[in-house]
Every structure is written in structure tokens, then in C-alpha cells.
Amino acid sequence: SYKINDIPKNCCEHIICSDAFSSVSPDFDFIKDISNLLRKNGMLVIKDIDPMTVCRSYCEGLFDSDQLSNTLTTKRRLVSLSDCIRMVRENNLQIDKASINGVSYEIVASRK
């Protein structure tokens, strides 16, 4: 496995990050470091759980307390879809698609 600092900048055409924020430390500037790896016209896909949708699902009775607890406590960090979109834009990436399926979101962005 590679450390992110071992990968040359501007070298990646596609980066797919599943459970993107859930797996990294809150003080790690994940989007900035990943976006620096993308070459021009490169694509970044970010997939994670939307905490707002999880909480809404719980309030609507679609999740019980155990499901809510398991979903939220197993993650190191939770970032909502709207906050992730803002962070992606702040790193000069263009949002090509943003969607929610169930409680998970997917953002497809590109470096122009």
C-alpha cells in the first residue's frame, strides 16, 4: 500500500474514495490532498454516508436505535453531502454529479 505523500501530484486520471471521510482522521485535509493527485480532466468519486439523511431516517422510523448507533459510531468522521460539495468546490474541482441513494451519497467531480 502507498502513503498519499508517496504518490506524485497530477498523476491520477481516476480516484475513487469509498467511505471517504469515515476512514480518515478529522484533522487530515482529505479533499485537498486527494485533489492534488488528479491530473487535468481527472475524475474524483467520493462515496460516504450522509449523517443528515441517517438522522432523518431515524426520525421517520426507518432506522431503529441499534441501526442508528451502528451506523454513526463506527465512523471516524461524518461529513454531510452539502459540506462535502462545499469542500470539493473550495479545492477548485467541478461537481459533475451529486446524488443520494438510501443514506449514502456519491459525488463525481473533475479537475478542469
Backbone as CSV, one residue per row, in Angstrom:
resi,resn,N_x,N_y,N_z,CA_x,CA_y,CA_z,C_x,C_y,C_z
1,SER,0.838,-1.189,0.000,0.000,0.000,0.000,0.877,1.244,0.000
2,TYR,0.323,2.308,-0.520,1.034,3.570,-0.627,0.542,4.552,0.420
3,LYS,1.445,5.427,0.837,1.047,6.591,1.614,0.721,7.668,0.590
4,ILE,-0.214,8.504,0.912,-0.658,9.505,-0.056,0.483,10.419,-0.503
5,ASN,1.434,10.674,0.379,2.563,11.547,0.031,3.550,10.880,-0.924
6,ASP,3.459,9.562,-1.076,4.337,8.841,-1.994,3.851,8.888,-3.438
7,ILE,2.616,9.311,-3.644,2.041,9.355,-4.989,2.337,10.727,-5.601
8,PRO,2.911,10.768,-6.793,3.231,12.064,-7.416,1.971,12.889,-7.688
9,LYS,2.079,14.191,-7.533,0.959,15.085,-7.823,0.651,15.063,-9.313
10,ASN,-0.595,15.340,-9.626,-1.077,15.454,-11.015,-0.901,14.174,-11.824
11,CYS,-0.938,13.019,-11.209,-0.663,11.780,-11.945,-1.883,10.873,-12.121
12,CYS,-2.971,11.149,-11.438,-4.103,10.216,-11.441,-5.222,10.689,-12.367
13,GLU,-5.728,9.751,-13.157,-6.879,10.047,-14.011,-8.186,9.839,-13.265
14,HIS,-8.256,8.816,-12.430,-9.455,8.494,-11.667,-9.071,8.135,-10.240
15,ILE,-9.809,8.696,-9.302,-9.655,8.339,-7.891,-11.045,8.059,-7.349
16,ILE,-11.219,6.889,-6.760,-12.495,6.511,-6.157,-12.266,6.331,-4.662
17,CYS,-13.020,7.063,-3.872,-12.888,7.012,-2.417,-14.206,6.579,-1.797
18,SER,-14.276,5.326,-1.379,-15.454,4.809,-0.686,-15.245,4.981,0.811
19,ASP,-16.309,5.294,1.516,-16.229,5.613,2.949,-15.146,6.656,3.178
20,ALA,-15.160,7.645,2.331,-14.093,8.630,2.247,-13.730,9.255,3.594
21,PHE,-14.664,9.923,4.221,-14.357,10.621,5.474,-14.397,9.686,6.661
22,SER,-15.168,8.640,6.566,-15.336,7.706,7.670,-14.035,7.027,8.063
23,SER,-13.089,6.991,7.148,-11.861,6.232,7.361,-10.655,7.082,7.730
24,VAL,-10.776,8.397,7.664,-9.608,9.247,7.905,-9.794,10.113,9.143
25,SER,-8.700,10.541,9.685,-8.702,11.394,10.865,-9.335,12.750,10.535
26,PRO,-10.090,13.322,11.469,-10.732,14.615,11.213,-9.759,15.753,10.899
27,ASP,-8.522,15.668,11.358,-7.573,16.754,11.098,-6.842,16.592,9.761
28,PHE,-7.117,15.529,9.030,-6.496,15.285,7.727,-7.317,16.000,6.660
29,ASP,-6.671,16.868,5.867,-7.367,17.606,4.812,-7.483,16.714,3.582
30,PHE,-8.369,15.775,3.691,-8.545,14.717,2.715,-8.770,15.240,1.288
31,ILE,-9.712,16.141,1.115,-10.056,16.624,-0.227,-8.874,17.353,-0.861
32,LYS,-8.191,18.150,-0.104,-7.043,18.894,-0.647,-5.957,17.938,-1.120
33,ASP,-5.602,16.990,-0.287,-4.528,16.067,-0.644,-4.905,15.172,-1.821
34,ILE,-6.137,14.736,-1.861,-6.586,13.889,-2.973,-6.680,14.695,-4.266
35,SER,-7.224,15.901,-4.194,-7.394,16.699,-5.418,-6.057,17.065,-6.048
36,ASN,-5.016,17.186,-5.246,-3.683,17.483,-5.784,-3.117,16.328,-6.611
37,LEU,-3.655,15.135,-6.422,-3.175,13.976,-7.174,-3.798,13.888,-8.571
38,LEU,-4.932,14.562,-8.746,-5.638,14.485,-10.024,-4.923,15.280,-11.105
39,ARG,-4.834,14.679,-12.282,-4.323,15.434,-13.418,-5.482,16.232,-14.008
40,LYS,-5.178,17.126,-14.930,-6.209,17.919,-15.594,-7.207,16.969,-16.250
41,ASN,-8.484,17.265,-16.088,-9.610,16.445,-16.548,-9.736,15.121,-15.797
42,GLY,-8.982,14.944,-14.720,-9.110,13.752,-13.890,-10.408,13.767,-13.104
43,MET,-10.871,12.581,-12.718,-12.156,12.443,-12.048,-11.987,11.898,-10.635
44,LEU,-12.703,12.516,-9.710,-12.732,12.087,-8.318,-14.149,11.654,-7.980
45,VAL,-14.280,10.456,-7.414,-15.575,9.951,-6.946,-15.470,9.774,-5.434
46,ILE,-16.378,10.411,-4.721,-16.411,10.317,-3.261,-17.738,9.689,-2.861
47,LYS,-17.651,8.621,-2.067,-18.845,7.925,-1.579,-18.762,7.841,-0.061
48,ASP,-19.849,8.211,0.588,-19.878,8.117,2.045,-21.321,8.174,2.530
49,ILE,-21.494,8.119,3.829,-22.814,8.173,4.455,-23.139,9.624,4.771
50,ASP,-24.360,10.023,4.469,-24.818,11.374,4.790,-25.472,11.363,6.175
51,PRO,-24.843,12.005,7.167,-25.393,11.954,8.526,-26.770,12.608,8.634
52,MET,-27.037,13.601,7.815,-28.352,14.247,7.836,-29.441,13.258,7.414
53,THR,-29.163,12.486,6.377,-30.130,11.506,5.893,-30.302,10.367,6.895
54,VAL,-29.218,9.971,7.537,-29.299,8.930,8.565,-30.213,9.391,9.704
55,CYS,-30.001,10.612,10.173,-30.821,11.135,11.274,-32.278,11.299,10.857
56,ARG,-32.501,11.765,9.636,-33.860,11.904,9.121,-34.540,10.528,9.048
57,SER,-33.798,9.540,8.596,-34.348,8.185,8.507,-34.726,7.660,9.891
58,TYR,-33.899,7.958,10.885,-34.207,7.543,12.260,-35.472,8.239,12.754
59,CYS,-35.565,9.546,12.529,-36.736,10.307,12.984,-38.014,9.849,12.293
60,GLU,-37.896,9.373,11.075,-39.058,8.897,10.322,-39.371,7.425,10.626
61,GLY,-38.586,6.808,11.513,-38.842,5.436,11.916,-38.305,4.391,10.959
62,LEU,-37.458,4.808,10.015,-36.884,3.859,9.067,-35.686,3.113,9.645
63,PHE,-35.079,3.668,10.688,-33.977,3.034,11.417,-34.417,2.881,12.857
64,ASP,-33.994,1.787,13.509,-34.201,1.708,14.948,-32.936,2.219,15.644
65,SER,-32.959,2.251,16.953,-31.833,2.815,17.723,-30.528,2.063,17.485
66,ASP,-30.608,0.741,17.379,-29.395,-0.043,17.137,-28.791,0.262,15.774
67,GLN,-29.628,0.359,14.754,-29.120,0.690,13.413,-28.480,2.075,13.401
68,LEU,-29.128,3.033,14.061,-28.572,4.387,14.136,-27.218,4.370,14.831
69,SER,-27.144,3.706,15.953,-25.907,3.634,16.715,-24.793,2.963,15.915
70,ASN,-25.097,1.832,15.289,-24.089,1.130,14.490,-23.612,1.961,13.310
71,THR,-24.515,2.677,12.676,-24.157,3.487,11.515,-23.252,4.651,11.908
72,LEU,-23.572,5.302,13.010,-22.846,6.524,13.372,-21.577,6.277,14.191
73,THR,-21.572,5.283,15.041,-20.425,5.110,15.939,-19.255,4.358,15.319
74,THR,-19.445,3.757,14.183,-18.338,3.035,13.544,-17.517,3.934,12.631
75,LYS,-17.855,5.211,12.566,-17.184,6.147,11.666,-16.268,7.079,12.446
76,ARG,-15.105,7.372,11.854,-14.175,8.308,12.494,-14.611,9.745,12.301
77,ARG,-15.312,9.992,11.190,-15.727,11.351,10.847,-16.952,11.258,9.944
78,LEU,-17.880,12.163,10.142,-19.068,12.226,9.304,-19.132,13.592,8.637
79,VAL,-19.327,13.596,7.330,-19.426,14.836,6.563,-20.674,14.727,5.701
80,SER,-21.542,15.724,5.797,-22.783,15.704,5.028,-22.500,15.933,3.546
81,LEU,-23.472,15.592,2.735,-23.362,15.809,1.294,-23.097,17.279,0.997
82,SER,-23.852,18.172,1.614,-23.670,19.606,1.329,-22.294,20.103,1.756
83,ASP,-21.790,19.639,2.897,-20.446,20.051,3.326,-19.378,19.481,2.398
84,CYS,-19.564,18.260,1.938,-18.599,17.648,1.024,-18.577,18.407,-0.301
85,ILE,-19.738,18.773,-0.809,-19.791,19.564,-2.044,-19.036,20.869,-1.870
86,ARG,-19.251,21.539,-0.741,-18.551,22.804,-0.466,-17.032,22.589,-0.442
87,MET,-16.572,21.530,0.219,-15.136,21.255,0.307,-14.543,20.948,-1.073
88,VAL,-15.286,20.200,-1.867,-14.814,19.871,-3.217,-14.664,21.151,-4.033
89,ARG,-15.649,22.019,-3.967,-15.589,23.293,-4.710,-14.464,24.188,-4.213
90,GLU,-14.228,24.199,-2.912,-13.145,25.004,-2.340,-11.774,24.563,-2.851
91,ASN,-11.680,23.337,-3.337,-10.429,22.815,-3.877,-10.411,22.855,-5.403
92,ASN,-11.229,23.751,-5.947,-11.239,24.047,-7.386,-11.575,22.847,-8.257
93,LEU,-12.435,21.987,-7.748,-12.937,20.884,-8.549,-14.373,21.205,-8.963
94,GLN,-14.736,20.745,-10.130,-16.084,20.969,-10.649,-16.958,19.779,-10.295
95,ILE,-18.129,20.037,-9.740,-19.077,18.973,-9.423,-19.783,18.570,-10.715
96,ASP,-19.635,17.318,-11.102,-20.309,16.803,-12.291,-21.616,16.107,-11.926
97,LYS,-21.664,15.538,-10.712,-22.854,14.816,-10.263,-22.815,14.705,-8.749
98,ALA,-23.962,14.840,-8.124,-24.095,14.608,-6.682,-25.449,13.950,-6.458
99,SER,-25.441,12.809,-5.775,-26.699,12.093,-5.572,-26.683,11.352,-4.242
100,ILE,-27.894,11.042,-3.766,-28.064,10.238,-2.555,-28.885,9.020,-2.921
101,ASN,-28.418,7.867,-2.449,-29.151,6.613,-2.622,-29.251,5.984,-1.239
102,GLY,-30.457,5.934,-0.699,-30.612,5.474,0.676,-30.006,6.503,1.614
103,VAL,-29.002,6.111,2.396,-28.326,7.053,3.292,-26.913,7.384,2.810
104,SER,-26.552,6.869,1.650,-25.200,7.095,1.110,-25.235,8.108,-0.023
105,TYR,-24.183,8.917,-0.097,-24.089,9.850,-1.217,-22.906,9.505,-2.097
106,GLU,-22.981,10.041,-3.303,-21.887,9.910,-4.259,-21.713,11.255,-4.949
107,ILE,-20.485,11.703,-4.971,-20.129,12.940,-5.674,-19.108,12.578,-6.732
108,VAL,-19.340,13.039,-7.939,-18.385,12.885,-9.023,-17.927,14.291,-9.380
109,ALA,-16.628,14.502,-9.283,-16.059,15.830,-9.561,-14.856,15.671,-10.492
110,SER,-14.534,16.750,-11.176,-13.392,16.706,-12.082,-12.547,17.951,-11.931
111,ARG,-11.305,17.792,-12.287,-10.357,18.902,-12.236,-10.256,19.483,-13.640
112,LYS,-10.612,20.741,-13.762,-10.597,21.415,-15.076,-9.369,22.261,-15.234
